[in-house]
Amino acid sequence: MVDDLASRLSGIAALAEPVRRDLYLYVVRQPQPVSRDQAAADTGLPRHAVKFHLDRLVDEGLLDVEYRRLSGRQGPGAGRPSKLYRCSDREVSVSLPERRYELVGRVFADAIRHAAEGTPIADAVARAATDAGRRLVATTGPVPVMQVLRSCGYEPRTTGDRVILVNCPFHALAAEHTALVCGVNLDFLRAIAAELAPDTVDVRLDPGPGRCCVTLQPPPAVN
């Protein structure tokens, strides 16, 4: 997740080139995968330019390739399979500041499933947010908490012994459903801290203007 934003920006930047963007739109509008020759004939572009731009789109993950003989012939003498291009399943979008609405959407989907099984709705949301935090750590491995926070778009900043989160990845939802989304943030981040820094980070609800409602700091001293 750490390089996810850079990857998405790179994919979108690849479409800034007009010829490449037109080729991408051409391919995704076709009902079947297309060859370089088909793309060149239909767009009027030189074949060498078509090859360069289509392969760049493949490198960026925006197109997928497959190999197939267009003649339908099989066996010796049938010729080499053609390289065909089709739209990939990758979804590319960028929002700045970074938002992660798909993450909170999965939390709410899991919460609905738990509630349908009989769990009270508040407990279902807390459980789903906690599970999401644990799943995230399972994919990142034992890395610093700050690194995970940055990868999720929280933009952590250290102020004294406290870490504030400059950005809320669920901002629009939090503005309309503050208590619900702040609770998700709290349980999600507590799960991450418990997995990566047990007993060394205190995650608490600490709302402030222009930032996430959760802060992190050392746990209170025990007398």
Steps between C-alpha positions, in 0.01 A plus 500: 500500500794736555560545124133483403447874453818533291385210284157656444656837417731333250207325333304822466808688377538241224161610365604866483667434163221562242586216259533252784172613653321463165641150456391404850146624434499317166596167661253520789214575258559185295290189575802273444877528559678676213835454330753768417406477132131546580572799721726658238245447221205632699677804648719590202812505717836350396544143622824580684326776696207270578739232627687746723193653659307174546797336670541805726136462605568134578802597711279739699242227561231678299481232230541123508630277220418159367638298208274340241507405130253729328467265202362223722740251338686251716812286463811538279480785254230681695738785581590667825227613739427872493546720804159637590415786736195539723392713794642387833301459820709763674307800630692826501386808689677766701366743758711756680502504798488124482170331572434130565125463465538144372654407835217640709255349251642154572473568872133586468436199273656268760303673774175437314592133469574475874176682582305261278645216707360658817779728625374838628578764237744704712693187591490386138660824377769486771578139417520571126733799552724296731514214250591746223794630703625148568467402134700804396786414737496143369579639153763754607693284744693636800557859385489824704155628591576838338572327170163328504324825589665675205407217266134541599505874432482624860804731458633460855692789659693482827430783743694455823422150620172491309427393143216684332347384172475797265270324253189286547480243218123487550449877509167540316335223701645631825354844431148353473523206741762619746442267795472190280810567289711623792416173675618308194825699496555431869445124482692468172805684632489330838518165324802612297679632809419186699654284228810710429574678828318322782498688832716784359242715316181642647241562229225732615208702373624859509308714246651824373428740215637415157632153580405141579315446828758248628845567647780270614733548794689300763276320749445670836761428764409235753576598860 
